[in-house]
Amino acid sequence: TIFYLKIDRNSSIYVLYNGRKVTATKSWHGEILYSNCFGGALYFRTYTNKIYEATFHRSDNIQISFIRELEKGEMCNRYMLLSKKKKGREGIYRACDDPKNGIFVDVEEEKLDGYYLKAIHRGKLIYANIYLNEATAINLSPNIIAVKCGIVTATANDDSPLVYFNGKYDFSLFVLDTTTMEILSIKFPRPVNDSTIEYSYNIVGVHGGEITVKRQTKIEEGDKWEMTNEICKAKFPEALKKFEKAAVETHWTRYVQEKNSGEEEEKTRKEEEEEKRKKEKREKKWW
Protein backbone atom coordinates (compact mmCIF):
# COMPACT_ATOMS: atom_id res chain seq x y z
CA THR A 1 0.00 0.00 0.00
CA ILE A 2 1.30 3.46 -0.91
CA PHE A 3 0.25 6.03 1.67
CA TYR A 4 0.20 9.71 0.73
CA LEU A 5 0.81 12.38 3.34
CA LYS A 6 -0.02 16.04 3.03
CA ILE A 7 1.88 17.79 5.77
CA ASP A 8 0.83 21.33 6.67
CA ARG A 9 -1.36 22.93 9.32
CA ASN A 10 -4.08 20.43 8.44
CA SER A 11 -2.11 17.24 7.79
CA SER A 12 -3.93 14.43 6.01
CA ILE A 13 -3.27 10.78 5.13
CA TYR A 14 -4.85 9.13 2.12
CA VAL A 15 -4.63 6.15 -0.23
CA LEU A 16 -5.50 5.96 -3.93
CA TYR A 17 -7.56 2.78 -4.38
CA ASN A 18 -9.44 1.70 -7.52
CA GLY A 19 -9.23 5.23 -8.88
CA ARG A 20 -10.66 6.76 -5.71
CA LYS A 21 -9.06 8.79 -2.94
CA VAL A 22 -9.61 7.27 0.51
CA THR A 23 -8.77 9.77 3.25
CA ALA A 24 -8.22 8.93 6.91
CA THR A 25 -10.33 10.63 9.54
CA LYS A 26 -7.94 12.78 11.56
CA SER A 27 -7.81 11.23 15.02
CA TRP A 28 -4.20 12.00 15.92
CA HIS A 29 -3.01 14.86 18.11
CA GLY A 30 -0.52 17.34 16.68
CA GLU A 31 0.92 17.67 13.20
CA ILE A 32 3.00 14.94 11.56
CA LEU A 33 6.78 15.26 11.89
CA TYR A 34 8.25 11.95 10.64
CA SER A 35 6.82 8.88 8.91
CA ASN A 36 7.81 5.52 7.40
CA CYS A 37 6.22 2.23 6.33
CA PHE A 38 6.95 -1.14 7.92
CA GLY A 39 5.19 -4.34 6.92
CA GLY A 40 2.35 -2.69 4.99
CA ALA A 41 1.51 -0.16 7.72
CA LEU A 42 2.41 3.52 8.03
CA TYR A 43 3.96 4.70 11.29
CA PHE A 44 4.28 8.38 12.10
CA ARG A 45 5.40 10.66 14.88
CA THR A 46 3.75 13.97 15.67
CA TYR A 47 5.23 17.15 17.06
CA THR A 48 3.55 16.20 20.34
CA ASN A 49 5.88 13.15 20.57
CA LYS A 50 3.13 10.60 19.96
CA ILE A 51 3.52 7.56 17.69
CA TYR A 52 0.62 6.30 15.55
CA GLU A 53 -0.01 3.47 13.11
CA ALA A 54 -2.12 3.74 9.95
CA THR A 55 -3.41 0.61 8.20
CA PHE A 56 -5.49 0.44 5.04
CA HIS A 57 -8.37 -2.02 4.86
CA ARG A 58 -9.94 -3.15 1.61
CA SER A 59 -13.24 -1.98 3.02
CA ASP A 60 -12.05 1.47 1.88
CA ASN A 61 -11.07 2.52 5.35
CA ILE A 62 -7.82 3.78 6.87
CA GLN A 63 -7.59 2.90 10.54
CA ILE A 64 -5.46 5.11 12.79
CA SER A 65 -4.21 3.57 16.04
CA PHE A 66 -2.32 5.31 18.83
CA ILE A 67 0.77 3.24 19.69
CA ARG A 68 2.49 5.13 22.50
CA GLU A 69 4.33 8.30 23.48
CA LEU A 70 8.06 8.75 23.16
CA GLU A 71 9.76 7.87 26.42
CA LYS A 72 12.15 10.14 28.26
CA GLY A 73 15.57 9.96 26.60
CA GLU A 74 14.19 8.14 23.55
CA MET A 75 15.24 9.52 20.14
CA CYS A 76 13.42 9.18 16.80
CA ASN A 77 14.93 9.92 13.37
CA ARG A 78 13.15 10.79 10.12
CA TYR A 79 12.91 7.09 9.14
CA MET A 80 10.97 6.21 12.30
CA LEU A 81 13.98 4.40 13.72
CA LEU A 82 14.14 4.92 17.46
CA SER A 83 16.98 4.63 19.94
CA LYS A 84 17.51 4.66 23.66
CA LYS A 85 20.49 4.15 25.91
CA LYS A 86 20.34 1.61 28.70
CA LYS A 87 23.24 0.94 31.05
CA GLY A 88 25.54 2.83 28.71
CA ARG A 89 24.54 0.83 25.62
CA GLU A 90 22.44 2.20 22.75
CA GLY A 91 19.63 0.03 21.41
CA ILE A 92 17.94 0.83 18.08
CA TYR A 93 14.55 -0.41 16.82
CA ARG A 94 11.78 0.41 14.36
CA ALA A 95 8.54 2.08 15.40
CA CYS A 96 6.78 -1.26 14.86
CA ASP A 97 9.17 -3.15 17.17
CA ASP A 98 9.18 -3.77 20.90
CA PRO A 99 11.90 -1.49 22.37
CA LYS A 100 13.02 -4.43 24.54
CA ASN A 101 14.21 -6.14 21.34
CA GLY A 102 16.40 -3.24 20.26
CA ILE A 103 19.62 -3.97 18.36
CA PHE A 104 22.72 -2.81 20.21
CA VAL A 105 25.31 -0.61 18.54
CA ASP A 106 28.29 -2.92 19.04
CA VAL A 107 31.14 -0.74 17.70
CA GLU A 108 33.03 2.26 19.02
CA GLU A 109 31.45 5.60 18.20
CA GLU A 110 34.53 6.68 16.22
CA LYS A 111 33.99 3.90 13.66
CA LEU A 112 30.65 5.46 12.71
CA ASP A 113 32.01 8.95 12.05
CA GLY A 114 30.43 10.22 8.83
CA TYR A 115 27.83 7.43 8.82
CA TYR A 116 24.08 7.85 9.23
CA LEU A 117 21.51 5.26 10.24
CA LYS A 118 19.25 4.53 7.24
CA ALA A 119 17.42 1.24 7.88
CA ILE A 120 17.10 -1.98 9.84
CA HIS A 121 17.16 -5.20 7.85
CA ARG A 122 16.90 -8.73 9.22
CA GLY A 123 18.23 -7.78 12.62
CA LYS A 124 21.07 -5.58 11.35
CA LEU A 125 21.54 -1.82 11.47
CA ILE A 126 22.27 -0.31 8.04
CA TYR A 127 24.53 2.74 8.21
CA ALA A 128 25.60 4.75 5.16
CA ASN A 129 28.30 7.32 4.52
CA ILE A 130 26.60 9.75 2.16
CA TYR A 131 29.88 11.47 1.25
CA LEU A 132 31.50 8.38 -0.30
CA ASN A 133 30.77 6.93 -3.72
CA GLU A 134 32.62 3.63 -3.60
CA ALA A 135 29.49 1.46 -3.94
CA THR A 136 30.80 -1.03 -1.39
CA ALA A 137 29.43 -2.54 1.81
CA ILE A 138 31.06 -4.35 4.73
CA ASN A 139 29.96 -6.13 7.88
CA LEU A 140 31.36 -3.61 10.34
CA SER A 141 30.29 -5.81 13.26
CA PRO A 142 27.80 -8.62 13.99
CA ASN A 143 25.05 -5.99 14.28
CA ILE A 144 26.08 -3.36 11.73
CA ILE A 145 26.43 -3.14 7.94
CA ALA A 146 28.31 -0.08 6.67
CA VAL A 147 27.54 1.11 3.13
CA LYS A 148 29.88 3.50 1.30
CA CYS A 149 27.60 5.16 -1.25
CA GLY A 150 26.43 8.72 -1.75
CA ILE A 151 22.87 7.87 -0.76
CA VAL A 152 19.88 9.71 0.65
CA THR A 153 17.12 7.25 1.49
CA ALA A 154 16.73 3.50 1.79
CA THR A 155 13.94 0.96 1.87
CA ALA A 156 14.28 -2.47 3.46
CA ASN A 157 11.85 -5.35 3.83
CA ASP A 158 12.73 -8.47 5.81
CA ASP A 159 10.88 -10.60 3.23
CA SER A 160 13.61 -9.78 0.70
CA PRO A 161 17.41 -10.20 0.94
CA LEU A 162 17.81 -6.85 -0.85
CA VAL A 163 18.03 -3.29 0.48
CA TYR A 164 17.43 -0.42 -1.98
CA PHE A 165 19.18 2.96 -1.75
CA ASN A 166 18.87 6.03 -3.94
CA GLY A 167 21.68 8.40 -4.87
CA LYS A 168 22.16 11.87 -3.48
CA TYR A 169 21.66 13.63 -6.81
CA ASP A 170 19.89 12.51 -9.99
CA PHE A 171 18.52 9.01 -9.73
CA SER A 172 21.26 6.52 -8.98
CA LEU A 173 19.98 3.29 -7.51
CA PHE A 174 22.15 1.08 -5.29
CA VAL A 175 20.88 -2.39 -4.42
CA LEU A 176 22.59 -4.33 -1.63
CA ASP A 177 22.35 -8.10 -1.26
CA THR A 178 22.82 -8.52 2.50
CA THR A 179 23.52 -12.24 2.07
CA THR A 180 26.55 -11.86 -0.24
CA MET A 181 27.28 -8.14 0.47
CA GLU A 182 27.29 -7.44 -3.29
CA ILE A 183 26.03 -4.08 -4.58
CA LEU A 184 24.42 -3.39 -7.94
CA SER A 185 24.67 0.23 -9.11
CA ILE A 186 22.21 1.62 -11.68
CA LYS A 187 22.03 5.19 -12.98
CA PHE A 188 18.81 6.42 -14.54
CA PRO A 189 18.91 9.27 -17.12
CA ARG A 190 17.90 12.80 -16.17
CA PRO A 191 14.29 13.62 -17.13
CA VAL A 192 15.44 16.92 -18.69
CA ASN A 193 19.01 17.70 -19.74
CA ASP A 194 19.06 21.21 -18.32
CA SER A 195 21.63 22.31 -15.72
CA THR A 196 19.22 24.93 -14.31
CA ILE A 197 16.97 22.12 -13.08
CA GLU A 198 17.93 20.21 -9.93
CA TYR A 199 16.43 16.88 -8.95
CA SER A 200 16.41 15.02 -5.67
CA TYR A 201 14.74 11.69 -4.96
CA ASN A 202 13.31 9.74 -2.05
CA ILE A 203 12.37 6.07 -2.37
CA VAL A 204 8.73 5.42 -1.54
CA GLY A 205 8.74 1.65 -2.03
CA VAL A 206 9.57 -1.37 -4.16
CA HIS A 207 6.86 -3.79 -5.26
CA GLY A 208 6.03 -6.04 -8.20
CA GLY A 209 9.12 -5.25 -10.27
CA GLU A 210 8.66 -1.49 -9.93
CA ILE A 211 10.30 1.15 -7.80
CA THR A 212 8.29 4.18 -6.71
CA VAL A 213 10.03 7.43 -5.80
CA LYS A 214 9.13 10.99 -4.89
CA ARG A 215 10.97 13.38 -7.19
CA GLN A 216 11.54 16.93 -6.04
CA THR A 217 12.34 19.36 -8.84
CA LYS A 218 13.91 22.78 -8.37
CA ILE A 219 13.74 25.08 -11.39
CA GLU A 220 15.78 28.29 -11.30
CA GLU A 221 14.92 31.35 -13.39
CA GLY A 222 17.24 34.23 -12.62
CA ASP A 223 16.90 35.10 -8.94
CA LYS A 224 13.68 33.10 -8.61
CA TRP A 225 13.13 29.38 -8.24
CA GLU A 226 10.20 27.00 -8.01
CA MET A 227 9.97 23.64 -6.22
CA THR A 228 7.60 20.84 -7.27
CA ASN A 229 6.98 17.30 -6.00
CA GLU A 230 5.99 14.32 -8.15
CA ILE A 231 5.43 10.60 -7.61
CA CYS A 232 7.31 8.59 -10.27
CA LYS A 233 7.60 4.89 -11.09
CA ALA A 234 10.28 2.96 -12.95
CA LYS A 235 10.30 -0.65 -14.13
CA PHE A 236 13.18 -2.84 -13.02
CA PRO A 237 15.87 -2.97 -15.73
CA GLU A 238 17.06 -6.45 -16.78
CA ALA A 239 20.25 -6.15 -14.72
CA LEU A 240 18.21 -5.64 -11.56
CA LYS A 241 15.83 -8.49 -12.38
CA LYS A 242 18.80 -10.86 -12.73
CA PHE A 243 20.40 -9.50 -9.54
CA GLU A 244 17.15 -9.96 -7.60
CA LYS A 245 16.67 -13.51 -8.91
CA ALA A 246 20.25 -14.49 -8.01
CA ALA A 247 19.89 -12.96 -4.54
CA VAL A 248 16.71 -14.92 -3.79
CA GLU A 249 18.28 -18.17 -5.05
CA THR A 250 21.42 -17.62 -2.95
CA HIS A 251 19.34 -16.80 0.11
CA TRP A 252 17.25 -19.97 -0.16
CA THR A 253 20.30 -22.14 -0.89
CA ARG A 254 21.99 -20.90 2.28
CA TYR A 255 18.76 -21.23 4.25
CA VAL A 256 18.37 -24.88 3.24
CA GLN A 257 22.05 -25.59 3.96
CA GLU A 258 21.82 -24.01 7.42
CA LYS A 259 18.57 -25.85 8.14
CA ASN A 260 20.03 -29.21 7.08
CA SER A 261 23.19 -28.49 9.06
CA GLY A 262 21.11 -27.64 12.12
CA GLU A 263 19.05 -30.80 11.78
CA GLU A 264 22.23 -32.88 11.42
CA GLU A 265 23.73 -31.27 14.52
CA GLU A 266 20.52 -31.92 16.47
CA LYS A 267 20.53 -35.56 15.33
CA THR A 268 24.16 -35.97 16.42
CA ARG A 269 23.42 -34.34 19.78
CA LYS A 270 20.50 -36.68 20.44
CA GLU A 271 22.59 -39.72 19.48
CA GLU A 272 25.36 -38.63 21.86
CA GLU A 273 22.85 -38.09 24.69
CA GLU A 274 21.31 -41.51 24.07
CA GLU A 275 24.73 -43.17 24.08
CA LYS A 276 25.56 -41.35 27.33
CA ARG A 277 22.35 -42.61 28.97
CA LYS A 278 23.07 -46.19 27.86
CA LYS A 279 26.60 -45.98 29.23
CA GLU A 280 25.37 -44.64 32.58
CA LYS A 281 22.78 -47.42 32.72
CA ARG A 282 25.43 -50.11 32.06
CA GLU A 283 27.76 -48.71 34.73
CA LYS A 284 24.94 -48.47 37.25
CA LYS A 285 23.92 -52.08 36.56
CA TRP A 286 27.51 -53.30 36.97
CA TRP A 287 27.90 -51.56 40.32
C-alpha positions in Angstrom: 0.0 0.0 0.0 1.3 3.5 -0.9 0.3 6.0 1.7 0.2 9.7 0.7 0.8 12.4 3.3 0.0 16.0 3.0 1.9 17.8 5.8 0.8 21.3 6.7 -1.4 22.9 9.3 -4.1 20.4 8.4 -2.1 17.2 7.8 -3.9 14.4 6.0 -3.3 10.8 5.1 -4.9 9.1 2.1 -4.6 6.1 -0.2 -5.5 6.0 -3.9 -7.6 2.8 -4.4 -9.4 1.7 -7.5 -9.2 5.2 -8.9 -10.7 6.8 -5.7 -9.1 8.8 -2.9 -9.6 7.3 0.5 -8.8 9.8 3.3 -8.2 8.9 6.9 -10.3 10.6 9.5 -7.9 12.8 11.6 -7.8 11.2 15.0 -4.2 12.0 15.9 -3.0 14.9 18.1 -0.5 17.3 16.7 0.9 17.7 13.2 3.0 14.9 11.6 6.8 15.3 11.9 8.2 11.9 10.6 6.8 8.9 8.9 7.8 5.5 7.4 6.2 2.2 6.3 7.0 -1.1 7.9 5.2 -4.3 6.9 2.4 -2.7 5.0 1.5 -0.2 7.7 2.4 3.5 8.0 4.0 4.7 11.3 4.3 8.4 12.1 5.4 10.7 14.9 3.7 14.0 15.7 5.2 17.2 17.1 3.5 16.2 20.3 5.9 13.1 20.6 3.1 10.6 20.0 3.5 7.6 17.7 0.6 6.3 15.6 0.0 3.5 13.1 -2.1 3.7 9.9 -3.4 0.6 8.2 -5.5 0.4 5.0 -8.4 -2.0 4.9 -9.9 -3.2 1.6 -13.2 -2.0 3.0 -12.0 1.5 1.9 -11.1 2.5 5.4 -7.8 3.8 6.9 -7.6 2.9 10.5 -5.5 5.1 12.8 -4.2 3.6 16.0 -2.3 5.3 18.8 0.8 3.2 19.7 2.5 5.1 22.5 4.3 8.3 23.5 8.1 8.7 23.2 9.8 7.9 26.4 12.2 10.1 28.3 15.6 10.0 26.6 14.2 8.1 23.5 15.2 9.5 20.1 13.4 9.2 16.8 14.9 9.9 13.4 13.1 10.8 10.1 12.9 7.1 9.1 11.0 6.2 12.3 14.0 4.4 13.7 14.1 4.9 17.5 17.0 4.6 19.9 17.5 4.7 23.7 20.5 4.2 25.9 20.3 1.6 28.7 23.2 0.9 31.1 25.5 2.8 28.7 24.5 0.8 25.6 22.4 2.2 22.8 19.6 0.0 21.4 17.9 0.8 18.1 14.6 -0.4 16.8 11.8 0.4 14.4 8.5 2.1 15.4 6.8 -1.3 14.9 9.2 -3.1 17.2 9.2 -3.8 20.9 11.9 -1.5 22.4 13.0 -4.4 24.5 14.2 -6.1 21.3 16.4 -3.2 20.3 19.6 -4.0 18.4 22.7 -2.8 20.2 25.3 -0.6 18.5 28.3 -2.9 19.0 31.1 -0.7 17.7 33.0 2.3 19.0 31.5 5.6 18.2 34.5 6.7 16.2 34.0 3.9 13.7 30.6 5.5 12.7 32.0 8.9 12.1 30.4 10.2 8.8 27.8 7.4 8.8 24.1 7.9 9.2 21.5 5.3 10.2 19.3 4.5 7.2 17.4 1.2 7.9 17.1 -2.0 9.8 17.2 -5.2 7.9 16.9 -8.7 9.2 18.2 -7.8 12.6 21.1 -5.6 11.3 21.5 -1.8 11.5 22.3 -0.3 8.0 24.5 2.7 8.2 25.6 4.7 5.2 28.3 7.3 4.5 26.6 9.8 2.2 29.9 11.5 1.3 31.5 8.4 -0.3 30.8 6.9 -3.7 32.6 3.6 -3.6 29.5 1.5 -3.9 30.8 -1.0 -1.4 29.4 -2.5 1.8 31.1 -4.3 4.7 30.0 -6.1 7.9 31.4 -3.6 10.3 30.3 -5.8 13.3 27.8 -8.6 14.0 25.0 -6.0 14.3 26.1 -3.4 11.7 26.4 -3.1 7.9 28.3 -0.1 6.7 27.5 1.1 3.1 29.9 3.5 1.3 27.6 5.2 -1.2 26.4 8.7 -1.8 22.9 7.9 -0.8 19.9 9.7 0.7 17.1 7.2 1.5 16.7 3.5 1.8 13.9 1.0 1.9 14.3 -2.5 3.5 11.8 -5.4 3.8 12.7 -8.5 5.8 10.9 -10.6 3.2 13.6 -9.8 0.7 17.4 -10.2 0.9 17.8 -6.8 -0.8 18.0 -3.3 0.5 17.4 -0.4 -2.0 19.2 3.0 -1.8 18.9 6.0 -3.9 21.7 8.4 -4.9 22.2 11.9 -3.5 21.7 13.6 -6.8 19.9 12.5 -10.0 18.5 9.0 -9.7 21.3 6.5 -9.0 20.0 3.3 -7.5 22.1 1.1 -5.3 20.9 -2.4 -4.4 22.6 -4.3 -1.6 22.3 -8.1 -1.3 22.8 -8.5 2.5 23.5 -12.2 2.1 26.5 -11.9 -0.2 27.3 -8.1 0.5 27.3 -7.4 -3.3 26.0 -4.1 -4.6 24.4 -3.4 -7.9 24.7 0.2 -9.1 22.2 1.6 -11.7 22.0 5.2 -13.0 18.8 6.4 -14.5 18.9 9.3 -17.1 17.9 12.8 -16.2 14.3 13.6 -17.1 15.4 16.9 -18.7 19.0 17.7 -19.7 19.1 21.2 -18.3 21.6 22.3 -15.7 19.2 24.9 -14.3 17.0 22.1 -13.1 17.9 20.2 -9.9 16.4 16.9 -9.0 16.4 15.0 -5.7 14.7 11.7 -5.0 13.3 9.7 -2.1 12.4 6.1 -2.4 8.7 5.4 -1.5 8.7 1.7 -2.0 9.6 -1.4 -4.2 6.9 -3.8 -5.3 6.0 -6.0 -8.2 9.1 -5.3 -10.3 8.7 -1.5 -9.9 10.3 1.2 -7.8 8.3 4.2 -6.7 10.0 7.4 -5.8 9.1 11.0 -4.9 11.0 13.4 -7.2 11.5 16.9 -6.0 12.3 19.4 -8.8 13.9 22.8 -8.4 13.7 25.1 -11.4 15.8 28.3 -11.3 14.9 31.3 -13.4 17.2 34.2 -12.6 16.9 35.1 -8.9 13.7 33.1 -8.6 13.1 29.4 -8.2 10.2 27.0 -8.0 10.0 23.6 -6.2 7.6 20.8 -7.3 7.0 17.3 -6.0 6.0 14.3 -8.2 5.4 10.6 -7.6 7.3 8.6 -10.3 7.6 4.9 -11.1 10.3 3.0 -13.0 10.3 -0.6 -14.1 13.2 -2.8 -13.0 15.9 -3.0 -15.7 17.1 -6.4 -16.8 20.2 -6.2 -14.7 18.2 -5.6 -11.6 15.8 -8.5 -12.4 18.8 -10.9 -12.7 20.4 -9.5 -9.5 17.2 -10.0 -7.6 16.7 -13.5 -8.9 20.2 -14.5 -8.0 19.9 -13.0 -4.5 16.7 -14.9 -3.8 18.3 -18.2 -5.0 21.4 -17.6 -3.0 19.3 -16.8 0.1 17.3 -20.0 -0.2 20.3 -22.1 -0.9 22.0 -20.9 2.3 18.8 -21.2 4.3 18.4 -24.9 3.2 22.0 -25.6 4.0 21.8 -24.0 7.4 18.6 -25.8 8.1 20.0 -29.2 7.1 23.2 -28.5 9.1 21.1 -27.6 12.1 19.0 -30.8 11.8 22.2 -32.9 11.4 23.7 -31.3 14.5 20.5 -31.9 16.5 20.5 -35.6 15.3 24.2 -36.0 16.4 23.4 -34.3 19.8 20.5 -36.7 20.4 22.6 -39.7 19.5 25.4 -38.6 21.9 22.8 -38.1 24.7 21.3 -41.5 24.1 24.7 -43.2 24.1 25.6 -41.4 27.3 22.3 -42.6 29.0 23.1 -46.2 27.9 26.6 -46.0 29.2 25.4 -44.6 32.6 22.8 -47.4 32.7 25.4 -50.1 32.1 27.8 -48.7 34.7 24.9 -48.5 37.3 23.9 -52.1 36.6 27.5 -53.3 37.0 27.9 -51.6 40.3 
